[in-house]
Amino acid sequence: MRHGWRNSKSLALIIKQAISHHFFIMNRPPKILIVAPNASSKFGGESFLPLKYFQILHSRGLPVKLIAHARNRDDLRELLGGSLKDVSFIEDTVFHRSVWKIGSRFPSVVRDTIFRTLLNMVNERFQARLIRSFIAAGDVDVIHQPIPVSPLAPSGIHGFGVPVVIGPMNGGMTYPQGYGYLESAKTRRFVALSRKLAFAINRLLPGKRKAAALVVANERTRRALPFPEHANIITLVENGVDLGTWAQSATKTLRSLDKPFKLVFMGRLVGWKAVDITLQALCVARAAGEDVELDILGDGPERASLEARVAELGLGDAVHFLGFQSQAECAKRLENADALILNSVWECGGAVVLEAMAMKLPVIGPDWGGPADYVDESCGVLVSPEPRDDFADRLAAAILRLAGDPVLCQRMGEAGAEKIRTEFDWEKKVDRMLDIYASVSAGTT
């Protein structure tokens, strides 16, 4: 009996080791299915993340497929070319159109929470057929759901007989003190209610609870998960940098002090980006005698009011609204800039910060949220958004510090680029995700 127990124990150990090394012994990486209906290059933000995973994995010749929504077909055809053959589409239905039509009648905060969740649930209903067909054909070892990145967004991807990886997620943000004006009392009550509702829906749709791995960008996001006690929570930064697009090959030329100090803002023109405060800071810096200019790359609902504010402050010659720009166009703008400024007060990530660092630019950013995770004193200046009353003055002091010291700008730019190469290169991020795929496929996590 004892001898038989030892034999069974040895056999179990042998089986476990064989499973753990299966994908490496057989020289076969796991077959990946990325599920991201909103995958698109047109809208930036989180919609671009699944495309980077797919593109890099595909470029390495690895077995990867993508499920996206048919509304993005033309965009993906243009972006992906021949690799589009490995993309399957959820076709638009009356259910999609009905949810979208009804949701469009509500304020954005309602549309982006309640109706986006409903639309995701509709997508999951139709994508399940595609997932089952791939699994039946032996084309899937791991399902990866990289978006939505919200830690509270429910997932209905479960019960397919293969491990599911969700993330990296990023969220759990709050506004700093003094910025409550950016959302109405009604909105705050609605957000609080929607978060409670999200916890309830996560009990009904147990995709996150049953996932093989939940990947989070930071501790703040871990705390915001509906299942913070999950057995396999892994930390991996949400954003990465494509060094094929964002890179300065040569050392940036030292700016002459008789030349304007050129700042760039990149992002959507929405209230919580606090571009109005950036304009105030610019006005203070110019009043102190520094010739500072600002290029604004982006568009959004606040553009008209910001243009009016520029005229009101007499900054018409110093501030240039350039609208939405492609990544390649933004990279060209950064080549001729001296620093990036982003003082957003609700920024979970902040990919533009990393992109500017890759272009050897120092960053002026908020000591709050995502930018504070990326920037340190070696590569930029973090400015606390609290208290609100003199935030613009502190930003102006940061602008004046960099504008008056081109050597410091150059040193920070070089340090930021090195940090990107070692910590935020998309290729290295994909390497880490491949480790996660392999571990959940082998059952070792």
C-alpha positions in Angstrom: 0.0 0.0 0.0 2.8 2.4 1.0 4.7 1.4 -2.1 1.6 2.1 -4.3 1.2 5.5 -2.7 4.8 6.4 -3.5 4.3 5.2 -7.1 1.1 7.3 -7.5 2.8 10.3 -5.9 5.8 9.9 -8.3 3.4 9.5 -11.2 1.5 12.7 -10.2 4.7 14.6 -10.0 5.8 13.3 -13.5 2.4 14.3 -15.0 2.6 17.8 -13.4 6.1 18.4 -14.7 5.1 17.2 -18.1 2.1 19.6 -18.2 4.2 22.5 -16.9 6.7 22.1 -19.7 4.4 20.9 -22.4 4.4 24.0 -24.5 8.2 24.3 -24.3 9.1 20.6 -24.7 6.9 20.4 -27.8 8.3 23.7 -29.0 4.8 24.9 -29.4 3.7 28.2 -27.8 0.1 28.3 -26.7 -2.5 29.3 -29.3 -3.9 32.7 -28.3 -7.4 34.1 -29.0 -7.6 37.9 -28.3 -11.2 38.9 -27.7 -11.7 42.7 -28.1 -14.8 43.9 -30.0 -13.7 47.5 -29.7 -10.2 47.0 -31.1 -9.5 49.9 -33.3 -6.7 52.3 -34.3 -9.1 55.2 -34.8 -10.1 56.0 -31.2 -6.8 55.7 -29.3 -6.8 54.9 -25.7 -7.7 51.4 -24.6 -9.0 50.4 -28.1 -5.5 50.4 -29.4 -4.1 47.9 -26.8 -5.5 44.6 -28.2 -4.1 45.6 -31.7 -0.6 45.9 -30.3 -0.8 42.4 -28.7 -2.2 41.0 -32.0 0.3 42.8 -34.3 3.4 41.9 -32.2 2.4 38.3 -31.7 1.5 37.9 -35.4 4.8 39.5 -36.5 6.6 36.9 -34.4 4.9 34.1 -36.3 3.0 33.0 -33.2 -0.5 31.4 -33.4 -2.9 34.3 -32.6 -6.4 35.2 -33.6 -8.5 38.3 -32.9 -12.2 38.8 -32.5 -13.4 42.3 -33.2 -16.6 44.1 -34.2 -17.5 44.5 -37.8 -17.8 48.3 -37.5 -14.0 48.3 -37.2 -13.5 46.1 -40.3 -12.3 48.9 -42.7 -9.9 50.3 -40.1 -8.4 46.9 -39.3 -8.1 46.0 -43.0 -6.1 49.2 -43.6 -4.0 48.7 -40.5 -3.4 44.9 -40.5 -3.2 44.1 -44.2 -2.5 40.4 -44.8 -2.9 39.5 -41.1 -6.6 40.4 -41.4 -7.1 36.7 -42.3 -6.7 35.9 -38.6 -9.3 38.4 -37.5 -13.0 37.3 -37.1 -15.8 39.8 -36.8 -18.9 40.0 -34.7 -21.5 41.3 -37.2 -23.7 44.2 -36.3 -27.2 43.2 -35.3 -30.5 44.8 -34.4 -29.5 44.3 -30.7 -26.3 46.3 -31.1 -28.1 49.1 -33.0 -30.9 49.2 -30.4 -28.6 49.5 -27.4 -26.5 52.2 -29.2 -29.6 54.2 -30.3 -31.1 54.2 -26.8 -27.8 54.9 -25.1 -27.1 57.9 -27.4 -30.0 59.7 -25.8 -28.4 59.7 -22.4 -25.6 61.8 -20.9 -22.1 60.5 -21.6 -21.5 59.2 -18.0 -24.7 57.1 -18.3 -23.8 56.0 -21.9 -20.2 55.1 -20.9 -21.2 53.0 -17.9 -24.6 51.4 -18.3 -24.9 51.2 -22.0 -21.3 50.3 -22.7 -21.7 47.4 -20.3 -24.9 46.4 -22.1 -23.2 46.6 -25.4 -20.3 44.4 -24.1 -22.9 41.8 -22.9 -24.5 41.8 -26.4 -21.0 41.3 -28.0 -20.3 38.5 -25.6 -23.5 36.7 -26.6 -22.5 36.7 -30.3 -18.7 36.2 -29.8 -19.4 33.1 -27.8 -20.2 31.3 -31.1 -16.9 32.3 -32.6 -15.0 31.2 -29.5 -16.6 27.8 -29.5 -15.9 27.3 -33.2 -12.2 28.1 -32.6 -11.9 25.8 -29.7 -13.7 23.0 -31.5 -11.1 23.4 -34.3 -8.2 23.1 -31.8 -7.2 26.7 -32.4 -7.2 28.1 -28.8 -5.2 27.3 -25.7 -5.7 30.7 -24.0 -8.3 33.4 -24.3 -7.0 37.0 -23.6 -9.5 39.8 -22.9 -7.4 43.0 -22.7 -10.3 45.5 -22.8 -12.2 47.1 -21.3 -9.5 48.0 -18.9 -11.8 49.0 -16.1 -11.4 46.7 -13.1 -15.1 46.7 -12.5 -16.2 46.0 -16.0 -17.9 42.5 -15.9 -16.8 39.7 -18.1 -19.0 36.9 -19.4 -16.1 34.9 -20.9 -16.0 31.7 -19.0 -17.0 28.1 -19.3 -15.1 27.4 -22.6 -12.7 24.8 -21.2 -9.6 26.9 -21.7 -7.9 29.4 -19.4 -8.8 33.1 -19.6 -6.5 36.0 -19.0 -8.1 39.4 -18.3 -6.1 42.7 -18.4 -3.9 44.5 -17.8 -6.7 46.5 -16.1 -6.3 50.0 -14.8 -8.7 52.1 -12.7 -9.8 52.9 -9.2 -9.2 56.6 -9.8 -10.6 59.4 -7.7 -10.4 63.2 -8.2 -8.0 65.2 -6.0 -9.5 67.5 -3.5 -10.8 70.7 -5.0 -11.9 69.3 -8.4 -15.4 68.2 -7.5 -16.7 70.8 -10.0 -15.6 68.5 -12.8 -18.6 66.2 -12.1 -22.0 67.2 -10.9 -23.5 65.9 -7.6 -25.9 63.9 -9.8 -23.0 62.3 -11.7 -21.2 61.4 -8.4 -24.3 59.7 -7.1 -24.7 57.9 -10.4 -21.1 56.8 -10.5 -21.3 55.5 -6.9 -24.5 53.6 -7.8 -23.0 52.2 -11.0 -20.0 50.8 -9.0 -22.3 49.0 -6.6 -24.2 47.7 -9.6 -21.0 46.5 -11.2 -20.1 44.5 -8.2 -23.5 42.8 -8.4 -23.2 42.1 -12.1 -19.7 40.6 -11.5 -21.4 38.1 -9.3 -23.9 37.2 -12.0 -21.3 37.2 -14.8 -18.4 35.4 -13.1 -15.8 35.8 -15.8 -13.4 37.7 -13.6 -13.9 35.4 -10.7 -13.2 32.3 -12.8 -10.4 33.8 -14.9 -7.0 31.9 -14.7 -5.3 35.3 -14.2 -6.3 38.9 -13.5 -3.6 41.3 -14.7 -3.5 44.8 -13.1 -1.4 47.8 -13.8 -0.9 48.9 -10.2 -1.9 48.4 -6.6 -4.7 51.0 -6.9 -6.4 48.8 -9.6 -5.9 45.7 -7.5 -7.9 47.3 -4.7 -10.7 48.2 -7.1 -11.2 44.7 -8.4 -14.5 43.0 -7.6 -12.5 40.0 -6.5 -9.3 41.3 -4.8 -9.0 37.9 -3.2 -8.5 36.2 -6.5 -5.8 33.6 -6.3 -3.8 34.8 -9.3 -3.4 38.5 -9.6 -0.4 39.6 -11.7 1.0 43.1 -12.0 1.9 44.4 -15.5 1.8 48.0 -16.7 -1.2 48.7 -19.0 0.6 50.8 -21.5 3.7 50.2 -23.6 5.6 52.1 -26.2 6.1 51.1 -29.8 9.7 52.1 -30.4 9.2 51.7 -34.1 7.0 54.9 -34.0 8.1 56.7 -30.8 11.9 57.0 -30.7 14.6 59.7 -31.1 17.6 58.1 -32.6 20.0 61.0 -32.0 20.6 63.2 -29.0 18.3 66.2 -29.1 20.1 69.4 -29.9 20.4 71.8 -26.9 17.9 74.5 -27.2 19.3 78.1 -27.4 17.9 80.3 -24.6 16.9 82.9 -27.2 14.5 80.4 -28.8 10.9 79.8 -27.6 10.3 76.9 -25.2 7.9 74.6 -27.0 5.5 72.6 -25.0 3.1 69.9 -26.4 -0.2 68.6 -25.0 -1.5 65.4 -26.5 -5.0 64.0 -25.6 -8.7 64.5 -25.7 -10.0 68.0 -24.8 -12.2 67.1 -21.9 -12.6 68.7 -18.5 -10.5 66.4 -16.4 -7.4 66.9 -18.6 -7.4 70.4 -17.0 -6.1 72.1 -20.1 -7.7 75.3 -18.8 -5.2 75.2 -15.9 -2.4 74.5 -18.4 -3.4 77.7 -20.2 -3.3 79.7 -16.9 0.2 78.3 -16.2 1.4 79.3 -19.6 0.1 82.8 -19.0 2.0 83.0 -15.7 5.2 81.7 -17.2 5.0 84.2 -20.1 4.3 87.0 -17.7 7.5 86.1 -15.9 9.4 86.8 -19.2 9.7 83.3 -20.7 8.8 82.9 -24.3 6.7 79.7 -24.1 4.5 78.2 -26.8 2.0 75.3 -26.6 0.9 72.9 -29.4 -2.4 71.2 -28.5 -2.7 67.8 -30.4 -6.2 66.5 -29.9 -9.8 67.4 -30.1 -12.9 67.1 -27.9 -16.0 68.8 -26.4 -13.9 71.4 -24.6 -12.1 72.7 -27.7 -14.5 75.7 -28.3 -14.3 76.9 -24.7 -10.5 76.5 -24.6 -10.1 78.5 -27.8 -12.2 81.2 -26.2 -10.1 81.1 -23.1 -6.9 81.4 -25.2 -8.3 84.6 -26.8 -9.4 85.9 -23.4 -5.9 85.4 -22.0 -4.2 87.0 -25.0 -2.4 83.7 -25.9 -3.4 83.6 -29.5 0.2 83.8 -30.8 1.4 81.2 -28.3 -1.2 78.4 -28.4 -1.9 76.4 -31.5 -4.8 74.0 -31.8 -3.8 71.3 -34.3 -6.7 68.9 -33.9 -6.5 65.1 -33.9 -3.2 63.8 -35.3 -2.1 60.3 -36.2 0.6 58.7 -34.1 3.2 59.4 -36.9 2.2 63.0 -37.0 2.4 63.4 -33.2 5.8 61.8 -33.2 7.0 64.4 -35.7 5.6 67.2 -33.6 7.4 65.8 -30.5 10.7 65.8 -32.4 10.6 69.6 -32.5 9.2 70.1 -29.0 11.1 70.8 -25.7 8.7 69.1 -23.2 5.3 67.5 -22.8 2.8 68.9 -20.4 -0.1 66.8 -19.1 -1.7 67.9 -15.8 -4.8 65.7 -16.0 -6.5 65.1 -12.7 -8.1 61.8 -13.7 -5.6 59.8 -15.7 -5.4 56.1 -14.9 -2.6 55.5 -17.4 -1.2 58.2 -19.6 0.4 56.6 -22.7 1.3 60.0 -24.0 3.7 60.4 -21.1 5.5 57.3 -22.1 5.5 58.3 -25.8 7.0 61.7 -25.0 9.7 60.1 -22.8 10.6 57.7 -25.7 11.1 60.9 -27.8 13.6 62.2 -25.3 11.3 64.9 -23.9 11.1 65.7 -20.2 7.5 65.6 -18.8 5.6 68.0 -16.7 2.8 66.0 -15.1 0.5 65.6 -12.1 1.7 63.8 -9.0 -1.5 61.9 -9.3 -2.7 58.7 -11.1 -0.9 57.1 -14.0 1.7 59.8 -14.7 3.0 59.5 -11.2 3.6 55.8 -11.8 5.7 56.6 -14.8 7.6 59.9 -14.1 10.3 60.4 -11.5 12.7 63.3 -10.8 15.2 61.8 -13.3 12.9 62.3 -16.3 10.4 65.0 -15.5 8.7 67.2 -12.9 5.7 66.0 -11.0 3.4 68.8 -9.7 0.8 68.0 -7.0 -2.7 69.1 -8.2 -3.6 70.0 -4.6 -4.4 72.6 -3.6 -6.4 73.6 -6.7 -6.1 77.4 -6.1 -2.4 77.6 -7.0 -1.9 74.6 -9.2 -1.4 76.8 -12.2 1.4 78.7 -10.3 3.2 75.5 -9.4 2.9 74.3 -13.0 4.3 77.7 -14.2 7.3 77.2 -11.8 7.9 73.8 -13.4 7.8 75.3 -16.9 10.2 78.1 -15.9 12.6 75.6 -14.4 12.8 73.6 -17.6 12.7 76.5 -19.9 15.7 78.1 -18.1 17.9 75.0 -18.2 18.3 73.3 -21.6 21.0 71.0 -20.1 18.5 69.7 -17.5 15.9 69.1 -20.3 18.4 67.1 -22.3 19.5 65.0 -19.3 15.9 64.3 -18.3 15.1 63.4 -21.9 17.9 60.9 -22.1 16.9 59.4 -18.8 13.3 59.1 -19.8 14.2 57.3 -23.1 16.4 54.8 -21.2 13.5 54.1 -18.8 11.2 53.4 -21.7 13.7 51.0 -23.3 14.2 49.1 -20.1 10.6 49.1 -18.6 8.0 50.1 -21.2 9.0 48.7 -24.6 5.9 46.9 -26.1 8.1 44.0 -27.2 9.2 43.4 -23.6 5.6 43.7 -22.4 4.5 41.1 -24.9 7.4 38.8 -23.6 5.9 39.1 -20.2 2.4 38.3 -21.4 3.7 35.3 -23.2 5.0 34.0 -19.9 1.5 34.5 -18.4 -0.1 32.7 -21.4 2.3 29.8 -21.0 1.9 29.6 -17.2 -1.9 29.5 -17.3 -1.9 27.0 -20.2 0.4 24.7 -18.2 -1.6 25.2 -15.0 1.4 26.4 -13.1 -0.1 29.7 -11.7 
